[in-house]
């Protein structure tokens, strides 16, 4: 039942459909059949055009009739209020004047935020008022469906309108939509262009704000100068400052050069190429909208893109080693170091041996954070690395040291780092263990593998590691479990903690669930999975459950495997768990 969604830079997976039949517009009064009340499966472009048309028609009514039109918008089962689709109206101060939920009306909603703290009303107002030449646009946020607990992406279109009496209103409507669409991407790039024209380089900082309009699902704004240097790339910060003019995708396409050639003819263009989603180093076919934007005495290329639905992906490079194999490898190295200390280093450096095979090799640090041995690159030795961070800003150096200073003295740390001769960061999973040399000095020894295949062993290890932390630190451990840059949150996996009565205590993937009792929550097959998780942990101590749930970023049911364990600490009992979606061979 637990969804595992990476928020922040790494947002839910999305797709858009580019079929000609999806490009229709609707001028009639009826809601198209493509928008069912469930909001789950419909032709995305149809619904986008319908929402936009609905808002524009409502704006025309207010422009001519003023507030008299509000009563028409209130009529249930009318064009203006049907199922999950309805017109809402705000004034520029954030007062909700019209809404399908009467509890929302006649109140100032300026501080209303979504489940991740994104300011909904401020974002809607900004979309309609920030750029005087535009006065309309889309804003995307996450909100539970009616009578639901789990948030979904909601996309709302808003327009600023002036009534006959001179009053100004922001009129909007929205739809639950887990996919990104061309319409949204164009709107995002045009908004970014408007901000750059207005503020120059000062606008760049807005493009990194997770609470703003420029980081949505897997879409982000990137900026290149005229020489091809990446100035802004929130999805891949390690590319910033690099000249990408000669960069080729996985099929050999000079994508940056094609972008510049395309905007020579027209100021805007769509380009298709292979590119990884944030948090993934497997390239997927992507369509990107780019445009020239004046900046100072020159111009910059501003773009954003979408990943095509059911598009081909490059093969994942993966070592044929399991998490259990890597743990045993590090344990064997630790035993040798306890016996031989630094005398073991020459053997560890021997290529094509059991200690150095392909991307599997050993590294050793002292507990002050100094790297004293690195089998693959001796030039890295002697450096203080306790403050090192990965491509996502995760402090993996600090996590290494914290793992070895824990009660167990060992555990897993996951971080993103480019593979050798690659520019895209890939997930690397390292097993770290504290070891005492014959001299009596403690060190850490570890080894890591890129793109480790998630399996039951790795999930159990993660849950046991979290359980040990709770046993040692009690509820004080919860903050570390919630930390999205910590060792318990990576890829689409995280730790959750539930009380025996079903109250969610920790859920970094869906923080809006914390504090709520989920005992009656069911999976897609109607199974009471939270109740089953609790019963299994309380009766057996630990165990696995299989459930049916939506894989993150999709509306497709998938099998999910979840491991839970009972933990007792200071008189309290907790159910600790995590899960994964088994890969299809």
N, C-alpha and C positions, 0 to 999 in steps of 0.2 A: 504494500500500500504506500510505502514511503517513496515519494518521487525523489530523484537525485538530480538536481538541476544546478549548474554552475551559474551564479548570478554575478553582477558586476561587469568585468570585461568579457567573461565567458558566459554568454546568455544562451537561452534555449535555442535549439536547432530550428531552422525555418526553411521554407521553400516558397517559390512562386510558380504559378502556371502561366505559360506563354502561348496558349492556344488562341487562335483568332476568334473562336467563339466566345472567349472570355472578355473580349474588348467591347461588348455591347454597352450602350448607355440606356437609361430608363427615364422616360419622361411621363409615363402614365401614373395613375394614382395608386396602383396596387403594388404591394410588396412582391418582388419576384420569387418564384418557387425556389430559387437558389438559396434562400435564407430560411432554413428551418428554425423552429423555436429552440432546438438544442444548440445551435451555433457551432456544431462540430464539423460537419461535412457540407461544404457548399462551394460553388465556383467563385473563387476568391475575387476575381476582377469584377464579376457581376455585383457582388455585395459592396465592394468598394465604390463603384460608380453609383449604386443605389443610395448609399449613405450620403455621398457627396451631393447627389441630386435632391435628396430629401431635405438636407440642411439649406441648400440654396433656395429651394421653393419656400421653405419656412421663412427664410430671410426676406424674400420678396413680399410675403404677407405682412411681416412686421414693418417693413419699409413703407407699406401703403396704409396698413390698418393700425399700427401701433399695438398697444397692449390688448386691444380687442381680440387680436388673433390668438392670444394665450389660451382663451377658453376653447378654441377649436383644437389646439394642441393637447388639451386635457382629455379629450373624448377617448374612452377605451375602445379598443378594436378598430380604431380609425387608422388611416394611413400614418398618422403621427405617433401613435402609441399602440404597438402590436408586438406581443411576445417580448423578446429581449431588446427590441428596437423602439426607441422613443426619442422625442425632442427634449432637450434641456436648455434652459436659458439662464445666463448669469449677467449681472451688471459688472462694470469694470473694477469694482471694489471687491468682487468675490462673493457677493450675496447671491444665493441660489433662489431665483424667482420662479422657476418651473422645473419640476422633476417628476419622474414616475413614482418615486418614493416620497410620500407626503412628509416623512420625517426629515427629509433633506431640505425642504422648502422653507423660505422665510428665515434663513440662518446664513451667517457668513461662514463660508466653507473654505476660506483662503488657506487654512492650515491643513486641509485634508491631504493625506499621503497614502500611497499604495503600500503593499506588504513589505517593500524594500526601502521605504522612506522617500520615494519619489513624490514630489509635491504635485498632485494631480491638478488642482484648480489653478495654481500659479502657472503650470505648464500649458493648460488650455488657454488661459488668458494671453500668455506670451505668444502662443501660436497665431493668435488673431490680432495682436496689437503691437508686437515688437518691431515689425517692419511695416512702416506706413504704406509702402508701395504694394504690399501683399495682402494684409488684413484677412488672411485665412490660412488654414493649414491643418496638419495632422499632429496628434500627440498620442504617444503609446505608453501604457502603464499596465500594471498587473492587478487584477481585481477578481475576487471569487464570483462565479456565476450565481444567479439568484438561488438562494437556499443551499448554496454549496460552501464548502470550507476551502477547497484547493483553488489557488489563484490561477487565472488564465490571462494571456495577453489580451488587452483590449485596446483597440485603435479608434480614436474619436476624431471626427472632422469638425472644425469650428470656423465660424465666420463672424466678423464684426459688422453690425448693421446699425444704421441710424433711423429711428422712428420719426414720424411727422412732427412730433413735439420736440425734436432735437435730442432726445435721450438715446444713448448708445447701449447696445446689448451684444453679448457674445452668445450666438446660437449654435448648438451642436447636437450631434448624435454619434453613437459609437456601435462597435460590433466586437464580439469576441473572435479573435483571429490569431492563431498561433503561427501564421505564416507571414513572411515579409513579402511585399509586393513592389512592382516597379513604381507605382504611384507614390508609395511611401518613400522610396529611395530618391526619386526626383525631388519630392518635397523637402527631404532632409538636406540634399545637396544645395538646393536653391536657398533654403534658410541659412545654411552655413555661408554661402556666397554673400548673402545679404549682410550677415554679421561681419564678414571680413571687409566688405566695402565700407561699412559704417565705422568699424573700430580698428581695422588693420590687423597687425600681428597680435594685438591685445585680445582679439577674439579667439585665438588658438586655444587658450586655457579652457574655454567653454566646451571644447570638443572632447575633453577628457572627463567631464563631470558625469558620473553615473546617475545623478539625479536630474540631469538635463535631457534635452531632446535628441542628442546626437549619438547616444549609445543605446541601441534598441535591438534586442534579440542578438543575432550575430552580425549586425550591421554597425559600421562605424565610419567616420569621415577620415580620409587620408589626404595629405597635401604634398605635392612635389613642386620644387622650384623649376625654372626653365632649363636648368642643367641636368635635372633628373635626381637631385638630392631629396631624400624623403625628409620633410620638415615635421610632419605630424603623422603618427600611426598608432592610435590607442590599442589596436588589436595586436600589433607586433612592435613593441617599443624598441626592440633590439635593432630594427631597421632604420630608426631615426638617425639622421646625420650621414647615412650611407648613400653613395651614388648608385642608383638602380637602373640607369639608362640601358645598360647591357644585360639586365637580368632576364633570364629565360624561365618559362614555366616548365613543367615536367614533360611537355611535348615539344619543347624547343622554341616556343613562340616568344619573341622579344616584346613582351606585353607593354612595357613602359614606352618603348619607341612607338608602338602602335597607338597608344593613347595620344601621344603628342602629334602623330600624323593625322589622327582623326579630328582633333580640334583645330588643325590648320585650315581645314575646309569649312567646318562649322564650329561655333563656339561650344557646342555640346555634342556628345556621342555616346553610344553604347559599345562596349568592348567585351568579348568573351574570352576567357582563358582559364587555366587550372590554378587554383590557389587554395591553401588550407583555411579551414575555419579557425578562429581563435581557440587555442587550447588543443589543436589537432595538427599533426604534421603530415597528414594524408591530404593531398590536394584533391579538390572537388571542382567540377566545372562551375564557373562563376560568371555572372553578367554584371558589369560595372558601368555606372553612369558617371561621366566626367565632363567637366566644363572649365573654360578659362575664366579666371576671376582677376580683375585688376588689383594690384597691390603695390603701392608706392609708384616708382617709375617703371615698373615691370608688371608681371602677372604671375600667377601660380595656377597649377592644375589641381582642382578639387574634385574628389570622387568618393563614391560609396557603392557597394554592390550587394547582390543577392546570390545565393547558391541555388542552382537549378534543381528542381524536384527530380528525384530518381536519376540524378546525373552520375556518370562514371566517376570513380575515385581511384587514385593511384594505389598500388599495393602497399601494404604496411610492412616496412622493414622490421623484422623481429627476430631476435636471437632465440634459438630453440632451447630455452632454459626456463624452468618453472620457478615460482617463488620459493618452493621448498628446496630446490636445488641450490639457489643462491644463498639461502640461509645456511644450509649445510656447508657450502663453500667458505663462507665467512667464519663459521664456527671452527672449521678445520684450520683455517689460517690463524685464528685466535689461539688455538692450542699450540701451534708451532711457534707463535710469537712468545707465548708464555714460557716455552722451553728455551728458545734461542734468541729472542729479542731482535736487535738490529742485524744479527748475523743471518737472519732469514731473508733479508732484503734482496741479495743477489739472486737467490733462487726464485723469488717472487717476480723478478724482472725478466726472467727467461721466457722469451716468446714461444708460443706453440707448446708450452708446458701446461700442466693442470692448473697452474697459477696465473697464466696469462694466455687466454684463448679468445681471439677475436676482440669483441668489445667487453669481455669479462676479464677484469683485472682488479688489483687491490690498491687501496690507498690507506695511509696511516697518518693520524694527527696526534699531537700531544693535547692535553686537556686545557691548554692555554689558547688553543685555536691555531697552532702553527702546524702547517703541513710538512711532515718530515719525510714522507715517502709517497711517490706517485709512479706506479709501474709504467704507465703509458707515456708520461712526459716528465722527465727529471727536472726540466727547467722550472716546473711549478713548485718544486720543493724549497723549503725554507721560508715560505711566505705565510704571514698571518692572514687567515681566511675566515675567522669567526664571524665577520660581518658581511660575508658574501651573500648576494641575493640572486634569484633566478630571473628569467625573462618576465615573470609576472610580479616581481617584487617580493617573492616569498623568501624569507631569510633562512635559507637551507643550512648555512654555516651555524647559525644559532640553534637550529633544530637538531643538527648532528650532536652538538654538545649537550643540549638539554636531554636528548634521548639517552646518552651515555651516563648522565648524572641522575637519571631516574632510578627508582627502586630496583627495577630489573636489570638496568644497565645495557639494554639492547632494544632494538625495534626498527621499524620502517620509517623512512623519510622519502617523500615524493616531491619532485620539483621539475621545472621545465628548463631544458638547456639544449642548445643546438647540437645535433650529432656532428661528428667530425666532417668537415667540408660541406656542411649544410647551413643555410641561413635561418631556417625555421626551427623554433624551439620544439622539442619533443618531450613527452613525459619520461622522466627517469626515476626508477624506484631503486633506492639503495637500502641495503640492510647494514645497520651499524651496531657494533658491539664493543663494550668496554673490556680492555685486556690489560693485565699487569705484566710488565717485562721482568726478566730475572733481576734487574736492578731495583725493582720495587716501584718504579714509576708507572703510573697508569696512562694508557693511551686509548685511542679508538681506532678500530680497524673496520673497513667497510668495502663494499663493492656494489655497483649498480648496473642495471640493465635498462636500455631504452625500450619503451613500448611494451612493458611487462604485461602479459595476458592476465586479465583479472580471472581469479578462480576462487574456489571455496577456501583454500588454504590461506590466501592473502586476506580475504575478508575476516576469517577467524582470527588471524594474527592481529588485524587492526582492532577487532572488538576486544580481544584479550588485553591488548596494549591500553586501550581506553579504560577497560575495567580495572586494571592495575592502578591506573592513575586516579580513578575515583576512590578505590580502596585506600589509597595513600593520602589524597588531598580532599576527599569528600566532595561537597558541592563546589568547593573552590576550583575543582577541575573543569567545571562546566564552561567557564570562559574560554579555556584553551580548546575545548571541543567545538565551540562555536566559531573559533577564529578561522576565517576563510583563507588565511595565509599560513595556517598552522599545519601540523603533520596529519591531522585527521580529516582533511578536506582536500580532495584531489579528483581530477577527471569528473565523473558523475557520481562520486561516492563520498559519503560522509557518515558520521556517527549520530544516532539519535538516542535519546534517553527518555524512558517513560516510567511513570510511577505504577505500582500494582493496580491502582484504580482506573488507569487509562489516561491520566493527565500527561500531556506532552511537556516534558521539562527542557529538552534540548533538541533543536532541529534547525541547524544552520542553513539547510537547503530551503526550508519553508518556515522562516521565523514567525510568520503570522499564526502558526499552529501552536506555538508555545503558550502554555497556560490553559489550553482548551482540553476538554475531556473527549477522547476519540474512541472510547470503548465500543461504540456502536458503528464505527466506520467499516464499510465493506469494500471488497475489491470488485473488479469488473464482472466477476461471476457470482457476486452476492455473498461471498464468504466473509465472515466477521474476523478479518485478519488481525486487527489489534487485539481483540479478545483472545484469538488463537496464539498470538505471540506471547502474551502475558501468561496464559495457561501453560504453554510449553516451557517457558523459562522458570516459572514457579514450581512446576511439577518435576521437570527433568534436569533443571539447572542450566541447560543450554541446548540448542538444537537448531535445525534448519526448517524453514517453511517455504513452500512454493505458492506464488500468487499470480494473478493476472492484473497487469496495470499498464498504463501508457508509458512507453519509453520516453525519457525526457526529450521534449521538442517535437513529439509526433502525436498524432491522434490514432495511432495503430496499437491495438492491444499486444502486449508482449509478456512473456514469462519472466518473472522476477524471483530471484532466490534471496532470502533474507535469513541471516544468522542472528540469534538473540541469546543473551546470557544474563542470568540473575547475579546481581552484585549487592553485597551488604557492606555498609560503611556507617560506623558511628550510630548504629541502631536503625538506620534507614535502609530500605530495600529499593533497588532500581532494576529496571530491565534495560540493558544496553544492547544496541544492535546496529547492523549495517547490511547493505544488500548490493546486488549487482545483477545485470541483465546478461545471461550467458550468450556468448557470441555464437552465431551460426557458422558451421564449418563450410 
